[in-house]
């Protein structure tokens, strides 16, 4: 007797089962990687540090959020030293589009004057006799902000200035 078998073939089910298993393993691996990265703290706030010195010796150190997440508090501070020989006010300029990503809760110390021309936010501080000026912002990233933001800080004293460019990545 030759003919056809009435027993269903199991080969397509084996191939389909292996594909489903492979898809489950890939999805499970992606979830595991996401959890491990979270446990290592890679999705939290990470501070960045940059510094520059002007031609007149005024030294600027910037602490900024290198990696941040929406709705979390972030570090943003400008530490300016060697001001004891400066005769003019200390002018600090920050790119306005960068500051727009923050929900600003306060600034210390308060500037003597503040302006914003749409491109730069400018703060004018009385130069302290101690020669050190620490400017810090109490801020958090706005909830709707995503991706990256480029920032710049310019500090000008007397006839000299220095600039620091930096980038902040906003994680989801």
C-alpha positions in Angstrom: 0.0 0.0 0.0 1.5 3.2 -0.8 -0.3 6.3 -0.1 -0.5 9.2 2.1 -0.3 9.2 5.8 -3.1 10.5 8.0 -0.7 11.4 10.8 0.0 15.1 10.9 3.6 16.2 10.3 5.3 17.7 13.4 8.1 19.5 11.5 6.4 22.8 11.0 5.5 22.9 14.7 9.1 22.2 15.7 10.4 25.1 13.5 7.6 27.4 14.8 8.4 26.4 18.4 12.1 27.1 18.0 11.3 30.6 16.5 9.0 31.4 19.4 11.6 30.3 21.9 14.3 32.4 20.2 12.0 35.5 20.3 11.3 34.9 24.0 15.0 34.6 24.8 15.8 37.9 22.9 13.0 39.8 24.7 13.9 38.3 28.1 17.6 39.2 27.4 16.6 42.8 26.6 14.6 43.1 29.8 17.5 41.6 31.8 20.0 44.1 30.2 17.6 47.0 31.0 17.3 45.9 34.7 21.1 45.4 35.0 21.8 48.8 33.6 19.3 50.3 36.1 21.0 48.4 39.0 24.3 49.8 38.0 22.9 53.3 38.1 23.3 54.2 34.5 19.8 55.7 34.2 20.3 58.2 37.1 21.8 61.7 37.3 25.5 61.9 36.5 27.4 65.1 37.1 30.0 66.4 34.6 32.8 68.7 35.4 34.6 71.2 33.2 37.1 74.0 33.8 38.8 76.9 32.0 41.1 79.8 32.9 40.9 83.3 31.4 43.9 85.2 30.3 43.8 87.3 33.5 44.0 84.2 35.7 40.4 84.0 36.6 39.6 80.3 36.9 36.1 78.8 36.3 34.9 75.3 37.3 31.5 74.1 36.1 29.5 71.3 37.6 26.6 70.4 35.3 24.3 67.4 34.6 26.1 65.2 32.1 23.2 62.7 32.2 19.9 63.6 33.7 16.3 62.4 33.8 13.1 64.5 33.6 11.7 65.6 37.0 14.9 64.9 38.9 17.0 67.5 40.7 20.3 68.1 39.0 23.6 69.7 39.9 24.5 73.1 38.3 27.2 75.2 39.9 29.8 77.7 38.7 32.9 78.1 41.0 34.9 81.2 40.1 38.3 81.8 41.7 41.2 84.3 41.5 38.8 87.3 41.5 40.8 89.2 44.2 42.6 91.3 41.6 39.5 92.0 39.4 38.3 95.6 39.4 34.9 95.2 37.5 31.8 93.2 38.2 31.8 89.5 37.4 29.5 88.7 34.4 28.2 85.2 33.9 26.4 84.3 30.7 24.6 81.0 30.2 22.9 79.9 26.9 19.1 80.6 27.4 18.0 77.6 25.4 19.9 75.4 27.9 18.4 77.0 30.9 14.9 76.6 29.4 15.0 72.9 30.1 15.0 73.5 33.8 12.3 74.2 36.4 14.3 76.7 38.4 13.6 76.7 42.1 16.2 79.3 43.1 19.7 80.7 42.7 22.4 81.6 45.2 23.7 84.2 45.4 21.2 86.5 43.7 22.8 88.6 40.9 22.9 92.4 41.1 21.4 92.4 37.6 19.9 89.9 35.3 19.0 90.1 31.6 18.0 87.7 28.8 18.3 88.6 25.1 16.8 85.3 23.9 20.2 83.7 23.2 22.0 84.4 26.5 20.9 84.8 30.1 23.3 87.3 31.7 23.9 87.6 35.4 26.0 90.4 36.8 27.5 89.8 40.3 29.4 92.2 42.5 32.9 90.8 42.6 33.4 89.5 46.2 36.4 90.7 48.1 37.3 87.1 49.0 38.2 86.5 45.4 35.8 83.5 45.2 32.3 83.4 43.7 30.1 80.3 43.9 26.9 80.4 41.8 24.5 77.5 42.2 21.1 76.8 40.8 18.5 74.7 42.6 16.8 73.1 39.6 15.2 70.0 38.1 14.7 69.0 34.5 11.3 69.7 33.1 9.2 66.5 32.7 8.7 66.9 29.0 12.4 67.4 28.1 14.1 64.5 26.2 17.4 63.8 24.2 20.3 66.2 24.4 20.9 69.8 25.1 24.0 71.8 24.4 25.0 74.5 26.8 27.7 77.1 27.3 28.9 79.3 30.1 30.9 82.5 29.6 32.5 84.3 32.5 33.8 87.9 31.8 35.8 90.0 34.2 37.6 93.3 33.3 38.8 92.8 29.7 39.1 89.0 29.8 36.6 86.2 29.4 36.6 82.4 29.3 34.0 80.0 27.9 33.0 76.4 28.7 30.9 74.4 26.2 29.2 71.2 27.5 26.4 68.8 26.7 23.6 67.2 28.8 21.9 63.9 27.8 18.4 63.5 29.0 17.5 59.8 29.6 13.9 58.7 29.3 
